[in-house]
Amino acid sequence: MNGAVDGALAGGLAGGARVLAYGGPPAWQWSDLATSWTFEPVVLALSLLLGGWYLAAVRTANRGDGARWQPTRTAAFLGGLLLWIWCTCSGLGVYERVLFTDRAVQVVLLLMVVPLLLALGAPVSLLVRSSPEHRRERILRALRSRPSKVLMFPAVSTALLMAPPWLLYFTPWYEWSVSSGVGNLVLHLALVLLGLAYFWPRLQLDPVGHEYPHLVGLFITFAEVIFDAGLGIVLIYGGHLVAEHYYVALGRPWGPSLAQDQTWGGNAFWVLGDLVGLPFLAALVRRMVVQGREEIKAVDAELDARFEAQAAQDRAAGRPEEDEGGMRPWWLDDPNLKHRYGG
């Protein structure tokens, strides 16, 4: 289908906004999301390779001495790959260069949902667990390197998520992505990579160069909601048609007008961009709860060890053992809290 679009546009774009005979897919219907398919060889090949590697690495990790790999992580990673394929090969891919709304939905899914699912699969942690010892050290050193820390700095990773949609719609990038097969492929790959560069350090399921408080991720998410709303408003009410020459040359004889299509696309980007932030917030809050429980367990274990050591000293010295309830409160010895309580 995309080949027909390329052929129909070859002369139209060269001659300005001249309308040619339409050579794209038929009028869009909801059923096309499941029944219409195209072929995106690079995304399909990458997804199959990554999926095969992930399953093989899970089997290797489960044969080791550590805990078994969580099935939910495997489901998230494979789900992300399947969604990537669906976004580019289903009806969404068939109409991605025909309808502005279709492309807007695809941009949100590729930038925010596919990378989130892939990051929830913790592929770097799996790579570390399934690698030989000498390779693990190299991987961890690379993650602690200066370029890695710069990439994962909150301001940098946030810019990698917020800037691409604005650059896409207000630079020649958008028209290149719809008028060129190479540009279309670059978009399919670049959005997923940029989204991963954001979700990986924010979720902190995988090893990162420097850990930041999870509250930073919450504040960034609220800022991202504002940016999505701002872009949606500009697309809806800005009065400028994105890639107007391209869509006029396409000569689509069915469906909404160019202005109406962009209005629907702006609304879709705005609403979906806010909705897909909810799973990330849920994952972030869950991560905060799990991490809090782990910290509580670590503190309890340290206190128990202190009590056992003191009890052993008391027994050795012939003194009566101190009751655990009478031990000095831990917060009086904590370096971050003792100054508040006179410790």
C-alpha positions as CSV (number, residue, x, y, z in Angstrom):
1,M,0.0,0.0,0.0
2,N,2.8,2.4,0.8
3,G,4.4,1.7,-2.5
4,A,1.2,2.9,-4.2
5,V,1.3,6.1,-2.2
6,D,4.9,6.6,-3.2
7,G,4.0,6.2,-6.9
8,A,1.1,8.5,-6.7
9,L,3.2,11.2,-5.1
10,A,6.3,11.0,-7.2
11,G,5.2,13.6,-9.7
12,G,2.9,15.5,-7.5
13,L,5.5,16.6,-5.0
14,A,7.9,17.5,-7.8
15,G,5.3,19.7,-9.4
16,G,4.2,21.5,-6.3
17,A,0.7,21.0,-5.0
18,R,-0.8,19.5,-8.3
19,V,-3.4,16.8,-7.5
20,L,-2.8,13.5,-9.1
21,A,-5.1,10.5,-9.4
22,Y,-5.3,9.0,-6.0
23,G,-3.4,5.7,-5.7
24,G,-3.6,4.9,-2.0
25,P,-5.7,2.5,0.1
26,P,-9.5,2.7,0.1
27,A,-11.7,4.7,2.5
28,W,-10.6,4.0,6.1
29,Q,-12.9,1.9,8.4
30,W,-12.4,0.8,12.0
31,S,-12.1,-2.8,10.8
32,D,-8.9,-1.9,8.9
33,L,-7.0,-1.8,12.2
34,A,-7.4,-5.6,12.3
35,T,-7.9,-6.6,8.7
36,S,-5.6,-4.4,6.7
37,W,-1.9,-5.2,6.7
38,T,1.4,-4.0,5.2
39,F,5.0,-5.1,5.5
40,E,7.7,-3.3,7.5
41,P,10.7,-5.6,7.1
42,V,13.1,-3.8,9.4
43,V,10.8,-3.4,12.3
44,L,9.6,-7.0,11.9
45,A,13.2,-8.4,11.7
46,L,14.3,-6.4,14.7
47,S,11.3,-7.5,16.7
48,L,11.9,-11.1,15.9
49,L,15.6,-10.9,16.8
50,L,15.0,-9.0,20.0
51,G,12.2,-11.4,21.0
52,G,14.3,-14.5,20.3
53,W,17.2,-13.0,22.3
54,Y,15.0,-12.2,25.2
55,L,13.5,-15.6,25.5
56,A,16.9,-17.3,25.2
57,A,18.3,-14.9,27.8
58,V,15.4,-15.7,30.2
59,R,16.1,-19.4,29.9
60,T,19.8,-18.8,30.6
61,A,19.0,-16.6,33.6
62,N,16.6,-19.2,35.0
63,R,19.3,-21.8,34.9
64,G,21.5,-19.7,37.2
65,D,21.5,-19.7,40.9
66,G,19.5,-16.5,41.3
67,A,15.7,-16.0,41.5
68,R,13.6,-16.9,38.5
69,W,13.0,-14.1,36.0
70,Q,9.6,-12.5,36.5
71,P,7.0,-13.6,33.9
72,T,5.4,-10.2,34.0
73,R,8.6,-8.7,32.7
74,T,8.7,-11.1,29.8
75,A,5.1,-10.4,29.0
76,A,5.8,-6.6,29.0
77,F,8.8,-6.9,26.7
78,L,7.1,-9.2,24.2
79,G,4.0,-7.1,24.4
80,G,6.0,-4.0,23.5
81,L,7.5,-5.8,20.4
82,L,4.1,-7.0,19.3
83,L,2.7,-3.5,19.6
84,W,5.6,-2.1,17.6
85,I,4.8,-4.6,14.8
86,W,1.1,-3.7,15.0
87,C,1.8,0.0,14.9
88,T,3.8,-0.3,11.7
89,C,2.3,-3.3,9.9
90,S,-1.4,-3.3,10.7
91,G,-4.0,-0.9,9.4
92,L,-2.3,1.8,11.4
93,G,0.7,1.3,9.2
94,V,-1.4,1.1,6.0
95,Y,-2.9,4.6,6.5
96,E,0.1,6.2,8.4
97,R,1.0,8.3,5.3
98,V,-2.6,9.0,4.2
99,L,-4.3,10.3,7.3
100,F,-2.9,12.9,9.7
101,T,-4.9,11.4,12.6
102,D,-3.5,7.9,11.9
103,R,0.0,9.2,12.1
104,A,-0.7,11.2,15.3
105,V,-2.0,8.0,17.0
106,Q,1.0,6.1,15.8
107,V,3.5,8.8,17.1
108,V,2.0,8.5,20.6
109,L,2.2,4.7,20.6
110,L,5.7,4.5,19.3
111,L,7.1,7.3,21.5
112,M,5.3,6.5,24.8
113,V,3.7,3.1,24.9
114,V,6.1,0.8,23.0
115,P,9.2,2.1,24.9
116,L,7.4,1.9,28.2
117,L,6.6,-1.8,27.7
118,L,10.1,-2.6,26.5
119,A,11.6,-0.8,29.6
120,L,9.2,-2.7,31.9
121,G,10.8,-5.8,30.5
122,A,14.2,-4.7,32.1
123,P,16.2,-6.0,29.2
124,V,19.5,-4.6,30.5
125,S,19.1,-6.4,33.8
126,L,18.4,-9.5,31.8
127,L,21.5,-9.0,29.7
128,V,23.6,-8.6,32.8
129,R,22.2,-11.7,34.4
130,S,22.6,-13.9,31.4
131,S,26.1,-12.7,30.5
132,P,29.4,-14.3,31.6
133,E,31.1,-12.6,34.6
134,H,33.7,-10.7,32.6
135,R,31.1,-9.3,30.2
136,R,28.9,-8.2,33.1
137,E,31.7,-5.9,34.4
138,R,32.0,-4.3,31.0
139,I,28.3,-3.7,30.7
140,L,28.2,-2.1,34.2
141,R,31.2,0.0,33.5
142,A,29.6,1.3,30.3
143,L,26.4,2.2,32.3
144,R,28.6,4.1,34.9
145,S,30.4,6.0,32.2
146,R,30.1,9.8,31.7
147,P,28.1,9.6,28.4
148,S,25.6,7.3,30.1
149,K,25.2,9.6,33.1
150,V,24.7,12.6,30.8
151,L,22.1,10.7,28.8
152,M,20.2,9.7,31.9
153,F,20.3,13.1,33.5
154,P,16.6,14.0,34.1
155,A,16.7,17.2,32.0
156,V,18.4,15.4,29.0
157,S,16.1,12.3,29.1
158,T,13.0,14.5,29.4
159,A,14.0,16.6,26.4
160,L,14.4,13.4,24.4
161,L,10.7,12.7,25.1
162,M,9.2,16.1,24.9
163,A,11.1,17.7,22.0
164,P,10.6,15.1,19.2
165,P,6.8,15.7,18.7
166,W,7.4,19.4,18.4
167,L,10.3,18.9,16.0
168,L,8.3,16.4,14.0
169,Y,5.3,18.7,13.4
170,F,7.2,22.0,13.0
171,T,10.2,21.0,10.9
172,P,10.6,19.3,7.5
173,W,10.9,16.0,9.4
174,Y,7.1,15.3,9.2
175,E,6.9,15.8,5.5
176,W,10.0,13.6,5.0
177,S,8.5,10.9,7.1
178,V,5.3,10.7,5.0
179,S,6.8,11.3,1.6
180,S,9.8,9.0,1.8
181,G,10.0,5.3,2.7
182,V,13.4,5.9,4.3
183,G,12.0,8.8,6.3
184,N,9.1,6.7,7.4
185,L,11.4,3.9,8.6
186,V,13.6,6.4,10.5
187,L,10.5,7.6,12.3
188,H,9.5,4.1,13.3
189,L,12.9,3.5,14.8
190,A,13.8,6.9,16.2
191,L,10.6,7.4,18.2
192,V,11.1,4.0,20.0
193,L,14.7,4.7,20.8
194,L,14.0,8.2,22.1
195,G,11.2,6.9,24.3
196,L,13.5,4.2,25.7
197,A,16.1,6.9,26.5
198,Y,13.4,8.4,28.7
199,F,11.7,5.5,30.3
200,W,14.8,3.5,31.1
201,P,16.3,6.0,33.6
202,R,12.9,7.0,35.0
203,L,11.7,3.5,35.9
204,Q,15.1,2.5,37.2
205,L,14.3,-1.2,36.8
206,D,17.5,-1.6,34.9
207,P,21.0,-0.6,36.2
208,V,21.5,3.2,35.6
209,G,24.5,5.4,35.8
210,H,23.0,7.5,38.6
211,E,19.8,6.9,40.5
212,Y,17.4,9.9,40.9
213,P,14.4,10.1,43.3
214,H,11.2,8.7,41.8
215,L,9.4,12.0,42.6
216,V,11.5,13.5,39.8
217,G,9.7,11.1,37.4
218,L,6.3,12.2,38.8
219,F,7.1,15.9,38.3
220,I,8.4,15.2,34.8
221,T,5.2,13.3,33.9
222,F,3.0,16.3,34.9
223,A,5.3,18.6,32.8
224,E,4.9,16.2,29.9
225,V,1.1,16.4,30.2
226,I,1.4,20.1,29.8
227,F,3.6,19.8,26.8
228,D,1.2,17.3,25.1
229,A,-1.7,19.7,25.8
230,G,0.2,22.6,24.3
231,L,1.1,20.8,21.1
232,G,-2.5,19.5,20.8
233,I,-3.8,23.0,21.1
234,V,-1.4,24.4,18.5
235,L,-2.3,21.6,16.0
236,I,-6.0,22.2,16.6
237,Y,-6.2,26.0,16.7
238,G,-2.9,27.1,15.2
239,G,-4.3,27.7,11.7
240,H,-1.3,26.0,10.0
241,L,-1.7,22.8,8.0
242,V,1.2,20.5,8.5
243,A,2.6,19.0,5.3
244,E,-0.2,20.7,3.3
245,H,1.5,20.3,-0.1
246,Y,2.0,16.6,0.5
247,Y,-1.6,15.9,1.5
248,V,-3.0,18.1,-1.4
249,A,-0.8,16.2,-3.9
250,L,-2.0,12.9,-2.4
251,G,-5.5,13.8,-3.6
252,R,-7.4,11.6,-1.1
253,P,-11.0,11.6,-2.4
254,W,-12.6,10.2,0.8
255,G,-12.7,11.0,4.5
256,P,-12.3,14.4,6.4
257,S,-10.9,17.5,4.9
258,L,-7.2,18.4,5.6
259,A,-8.2,20.9,8.3
260,Q,-10.6,18.4,9.9
261,D,-8.1,15.6,9.8
262,Q,-5.5,17.7,11.6
263,T,-8.1,18.8,14.2
264,W,-8.9,15.1,14.9
265,G,-5.2,14.3,15.0
266,G,-4.4,17.1,17.4
267,N,-7.2,15.9,19.7
268,A,-6.0,12.3,19.4
269,F,-2.4,13.3,20.3
270,W,-3.6,15.4,23.2
271,V,-6.0,12.8,24.8
272,L,-3.9,9.7,24.1
273,G,-0.7,11.5,25.2
274,D,-2.3,12.1,28.6
275,L,-4.0,8.7,28.9
276,V,-0.8,6.7,28.1
277,G,0.9,8.6,30.9
278,L,-1.3,6.8,33.4
279,P,0.4,3.3,33.0
280,F,3.8,5.0,33.6
281,L,2.5,6.7,36.7
282,A,1.2,3.4,38.0
283,A,4.5,1.6,37.2
284,L,6.4,4.4,38.9
285,V,4.2,4.4,42.1
286,R,4.5,0.6,42.3
287,R,8.2,0.9,41.9
288,M,8.3,3.4,44.8
289,V,6.2,1.1,47.0
290,V,8.4,-1.9,46.2
291,Q,11.6,0.1,46.8
292,G,10.2,1.4,50.1
293,R,9.5,-2.2,51.3
294,E,13.0,-3.3,50.4
295,E,14.5,-0.4,52.4
296,I,12.3,-1.2,55.4
297,K,13.4,-4.9,55.2
298,A,17.1,-3.8,55.0
299,V,16.7,-1.5,58.1
300,D,14.9,-4.3,60.0
301,A,17.7,-6.8,59.1
302,E,20.3,-4.3,60.2
303,L,18.5,-3.7,63.6
304,D,18.1,-7.4,64.1
305,A,21.8,-7.9,63.5
306,R,22.7,-5.2,65.9
307,F,20.5,-6.7,68.6
308,E,21.9,-10.2,68.1
309,A,25.5,-8.8,68.3
310,Q,24.7,-6.8,71.5
311,A,23.0,-9.9,73.0
312,A,26.0,-12.0,72.2
313,Q,28.3,-9.5,73.9
314,D,26.0,-9.4,77.0
315,R,26.1,-13.2,77.3
316,A,29.8,-13.3,76.9
317,A,30.2,-10.6,79.6
318,G,27.7,-12.3,81.9
319,R,25.3,-9.3,81.8
320,P,21.6,-9.7,81.5
321,E,20.4,-9.5,77.9
322,E,18.7,-6.2,76.9
323,D,15.1,-6.6,75.7
324,E,14.8,-5.7,72.0
325,G,12.0,-3.3,72.7
326,G,14.4,-1.2,74.9
327,M,17.0,-0.7,72.1
328,R,17.9,2.9,71.1
329,P,15.5,4.1,68.4
330,W,17.2,3.8,65.0
331,W,16.3,7.3,63.9
332,L,18.6,8.7,66.6
333,D,21.6,7.1,64.8
334,D,20.4,7.8,61.2
335,P,22.8,10.5,59.8
336,N,19.9,12.1,57.9
337,L,17.5,12.3,60.9
338,K,19.4,12.3,64.2
339,H,19.9,16.1,64.2
340,R,16.1,16.6,64.2
341,Y,15.7,14.5,67.4
342,G,18.8,15.4,69.3
343,G,20.6,12.2,68.5
